[in-house]
Every structure is written in structure tokens, then in C-alpha cells.
Amino acid sequence: MDKLFQRLFLMILLLVATTTAQAQRKNARYVDYINQYKDLAISHMKDYKIPASITLAQGILESGAGTSQLARKSNNHFGIKCGSSWRGSSVRHTDDAPNECFRAYKHAQESYKDHSLFLTNGARYAFLFKLDIADYKAWARGLKKAGYATDPSYANRLITIIEDYELYKYDKEGVYTKRQIRKNPWLLNPHQVFIANGMAYVVARDGDTFQDLGKEFDISWRSLVKYNDLHKDYTLVNGDIIYLKAKKKKAAKPYTVYIVKDGDSMHTISQKYGIRLKNLYKMNRKDYDYVPQINDRLRLR
């Protein structure tokens, strides 16, 4: 197995293993909470410029995903204490100290709105709104720095929840309109870009089209077809390597000869090493009707 293919194979295995591990450790209560409040968090992101991922992660952490006593009896999902300026309903609860005063609400929606107002009107949180709204890590660390919670691991716990439950995708929904997302679904899950033979490429996913990839990377879809030695009616399949610029005439220096394996074609070899298909035929003095056989030796440069 050549080094380039081996790296790609290992990356795919790592992605599958990571996805499986995350799925296994997902808490059903957390998932239900996210589904119930994500639209509210996105709406507040648009109005108050607080990342939806941060709002959801704080709600999960502070309320035990809606199961804490404060959340159940007082609809307080963010552990906000009364403070000297609070004129609304309150409840006594033991937290950092016995019998502390916490805000109480009629509905969870009121708690979400008050959380947004609490951050936007609090002078010590003002610096947060200078951060990139999609930088959930900076926001999490900023909340800890500003003293939102006394737990020294507070920021890391928020970040873990956001990443384990992919809450960062809701930040993008807060930035883009539903119409934009419907027309450009890749906005919520952009392709990772890899490098081979000094050129950028992506790995196609189920449902991808040349048109969609062209929009994502601002490249003519017809150019993508040409760069990858394909025809305009070709249907992309999961795992296809798609280069974002024209391939080169030969492989990178470490790769000089390739031994054909079962399932190889001249096209798959050209994609694997980032070589133009016509040049692969030419340097091996093969006609276009040549079909590589197992153990054939092909020059790559």
C-alpha cells in the first residue's frame, strides 16, 4: 500500500472510529434537550449575537439537560442568581453557598431570553461580543474568564459538549438563512480539503454533485469535470477523489513506479497520485484501450 493511499485510508478509519465513539457516548437526554431548544438558541443568536452552540451547551451543563431542580421547578436553565438588579420572581437554592437566591421564570423561554440579556447587558461580558461569533472555544474560555462559573474546568466542559454533539453547526444556521442553507447545504458541513502532489482535493460524499462542489469552492463545475478526467454525466460516489485544480503531468518525487492491484484502473491510479490521465498513458506508452492487469508496473514520473 503506497504512502498516500495509506494516509487517506487511515484518515477514513479515524473518522469512522471517531464518529462511532461519539455516537456510542451520546446521552439521549442531551439529544432531546438539543432538539427541544435548538431553534430558540438559533433565534437568540440572530437577535443577541451569542453563539447558539454556547447557549445550548450552557443550558445542558447548568440544568442537567433540563432535569435539575432549578430547571424543573423554576425554569432556570442557566443557573443565573438574583443579583441586586433582579426584580422578578426568585427561589432559594444551595449552590456555591447555602440558601442562595436564584431567578425563577414562568417558562423556559423566559430563561433563555434572560440569559441573552444577562450576557449582553453585563459589563464584564462585553469583550465576548468582539469575538468571532463562530469561535465557540474563545467564547467558552471567555465565559470562564469573566467569572460566569467557579468550576475551573467550565470552559473545557462546554467545549466537550459542543464538539460531542456537533452544536457548532447551529452557529452556522444562525449566520446563514434557511434559504441559503437549502440552496447550499454544504454550508453546514463543508468538505475537508486534503493535499496530494501539491494540489488540493476533497473526498466526495453521498449526494455530492459537481455543481454543488463548484459552488462550495467557487470553481466552474465544468472545470472540475475536466480537472478530474471525467465526463459531465458522471455521478459522484462516496469516496471519489476530486481535485480542485488541474492535475500534474507526473507524480511527486517519492512515487516513481506503481504495481497494479486488484480493482485498479488507469483513472483511479491517476486520481490517487494526482496525474493527468493522458500523461499516465503517455509515459507508459499505452493506448487508451489498455486495461491494467494485476502486478503490471506503471511509471508515475
Secondary structure as the mmCIF struct_conf table of DSSP 4:
data_model
#
loop_
_struct_conf.conf_type_id
_struct_conf.id
_struct_conf.beg_label_comp_id
_struct_conf.beg_label_asym_id
_struct_conf.beg_label_seq_id
_struct_conf.end_label_comp_id
_struct_conf.end_label_asym_id
_struct_conf.end_label_seq_id
HELX_RH_AL_P HELX_RH_AL_P1 LYS A 3 ARG A 25
HELX_RH_AL_P HELX_RH_AL_P2 ALA A 28 TYR A 48
HELX_RH_AL_P HELX_RH_AL_P3 ALA A 52 SER A 63
TURN_TY1_P TURN_TY1_P1 GLY A 64 THR A 67
BEND BEND1 SER A 68 SER A 68
HELX_RH_AL_P HELX_RH_AL_P4 GLN A 69 SER A 74
BEND BEND2 HIS A 77 PHE A 78
STRN STRN1 LYS A 81 LYS A 81
TURN_TY1_P TURN_TY1_P2 SER A 84 SER A 85
BEND BEND3 GLY A 88 GLY A 88
STRN STRN2 SER A 90 HIS A 93
BEND BEND4 ASP A 95 ALA A 97
TURN_TY1_P TURN_TY1_P3 PRO A 98 ASN A 99
STRN STRN3 GLU A 100 ARG A 103
BEND BEND5 LYS A 106 HIS A 107
HELX_RH_AL_P HELX_RH_AL_P5 ALA A 108 ASN A 121
HELX_RH_3T_P HELX_RH_3T_P1 ALA A 123 LYS A 130
BEND BEND6 LEU A 131 LEU A 131
TURN_TY1_P TURN_TY1_P4 ILE A 133 ALA A 134
HELX_RH_AL_P HELX_RH_AL_P6 TYR A 136 ALA A 146
TURN_TY1_P TURN_TY1_P5 GLY A 147 GLY A 147
BEND BEND7 TYR A 148 TYR A 148
TURN_TY1_P TURN_TY1_P6 PRO A 152 SER A 153
HELX_RH_AL_P HELX_RH_AL_P7 TYR A 154 ASP A 164
TURN_TY1_P TURN_TY1_P7 TYR A 165 LEU A 167
HELX_RH_AL_P HELX_RH_AL_P8 TYR A 168 VAL A 175
BEND BEND8 TYR A 176 TYR A 176
HELX_RH_AL_P HELX_RH_AL_P9 LYS A 178 LYS A 183
HELX_RH_3T_P HELX_RH_3T_P2 PRO A 185 LEU A 188
BEND BEND9 ASN A 189 ASN A 189
HELX_LH_PP_P HELX_LH_PP_P1 PRO A 190 VAL A 193
STRN STRN4 PHE A 194 ALA A 196
TURN_TY1_P TURN_TY1_P8 ASN A 197 GLY A 198
STRN STRN5 MET A 199 VAL A 203
TURN_TY1_P TURN_TY1_P9 ASP A 206 GLY A 207
HELX_RH_AL_P HELX_RH_AL_P10 PHE A 210 PHE A 217
TURN_TY1_P TURN_TY1_P10 ASP A 218 ASP A 218
HELX_RH_AL_P HELX_RH_AL_P11 TRP A 221 TYR A 227
TURN_TY1_P TURN_TY1_P11 ASN A 228 ASP A 229
TURN_TY1_P TURN_TY1_P12 LYS A 232 ASP A 233
HELX_LH_PP_P HELX_LH_PP_P2 TYR A 234 LEU A 236
TURN_TY1_P TURN_TY1_P13 ASN A 238 GLY A 239
STRN STRN6 ILE A 241 TYR A 243
BEND BEND10 LEU A 244 LYS A 245
HELX_LH_PP_P HELX_LH_PP_P3 ALA A 246 LYS A 247
STRN STRN7 LYS A 248 LYS A 248
BEND BEND11 LYS A 249 LYS A 250
TURN_TY1_P TURN_TY1_P14 LYS A 253 PRO A 254
STRN STRN8 VAL A 257 ILE A 259
TURN_TY1_P TURN_TY1_P15 ASP A 262 GLY A 263
HELX_RH_AL_P HELX_RH_AL_P12 MET A 266 TYR A 273
TURN_TY1_P TURN_TY1_P16 GLY A 274 GLY A 274
STRN STRN9 ILE A 275 ILE A 275
HELX_RH_AL_P HELX_RH_AL_P13 LEU A 277 MET A 283
TURN_TY1_P TURN_TY1_P17 ASN A 284 ARG A 285
TURN_TY1_P TURN_TY1_P18 TYR A 288 ASP A 289
TURN_TY1_P TURN_TY1_P19 ILE A 294 ASN A 295
STRN STRN10 ARG A 297 ARG A 299
#
